[in-house]
Amino acid sequence: MSEKPPICNYEGSDYQTSFWDQADRAYEDAVEAVALKRLLPNHGKLLLELGAGAGRNTPRYAGFDRVVLLDYSKTQLQQAQSRLGTGNKYIYVAADVYRLPFVAGLFDGATMIRTLHHMADAPKALQQVRSVLQENAVFILEYANKQNLKAILRYLLGKQKWSPFSTEPVEFAALNFDFHPRSIKRWLQDNGFEIQRQLTVSHYRMGLFKKIIPLKVLVWMDSMAQLSGNAWQLSPSVFSRNLAVGTNETAHPGSFFKCPQCDTALNDTAPLLICQKCGQEYPVDDGIYNFRLDDLN
């Protein structure tokens, strides 16, 4: 894997409108809400939402005092601002998940929903997540499962070349990956996470089901099927609740951001943060902290 993995950039995309608001995704949104409610802690201080996009899931993290919305796309974060406002509860950060701009041990919770499937180097992304979490922090991860029933049937019928049983990721479109559950388990363990619970989600994602079965019934059916997640993972989407284990650095009181260029702690001197070691400057434009090094170098 290259030292600098490629990044999937939703800059200027109408993803929230075209994929969620206008494309009959009420079922997918509702079953993800069920999974999050089951897995999230009741309360916490500071949560990192990786791949926050336009803030679709952010209101579901109301048990946390503050939420950092991180996305590579500044336009997605602008949409989130329009939805959520600019009060003290939310902090908007444009940054690369492979070079997170936070001091070690800062967060007591994190989520990554519908985001890992864009990671060309998923283990490196998970390592970065672990580095900014406190010991015993909860990390909720969702991933696209290559070993789902539809993929298995297509493979057995000869309509699909790649095997859903092999553990390597499959890139079915540019920077869109499906992962095998065994690989996810190994990567989580290798990077300091202990899987506490798994839920299988979106069992009935077929258009026919959504057309003939009322939404409330379909969501209830999925909520029951989710409970099989610890036994087997055969759905297109899998959620896991993971505990950050082992010791690591603890954030010093008052510290928050670090320079992703040289890892030096930064003073929050908005509207411009300047690294005292390497001199790199990070602007804050309209309430969005910009740590995208490709923009700044």
Buried (B, 14 or more C-beta within 10 A) or exposed (E): EEEEBEBBBBEEBEBBEEBBBEEEBBBBEBBBBBBBEBBBBEEBEBBBBBBBBBBBBBEBBEEBEBBBBBBBBBBBBBBBBEBBEEEEBBBBBBBBBBBBBBBBBBBBBBBBBBBBBBBBBBBBBBBBBBBBBBBEBBBBBBBBBBBBEBBBEBBEEEEBEBBBEEBEBBEBEEBEBBBBBEBBBEBBEEBBBEBEBBBBBBBBBEEEBBEEBEEEEBBBBBBEBBEBBEEEBBBBBBBBBBBBBEEBEEBEEEBBBBBBBEBBBBEEEEEEBEBEEEEBEBBBEEBBBBBBBEEEE
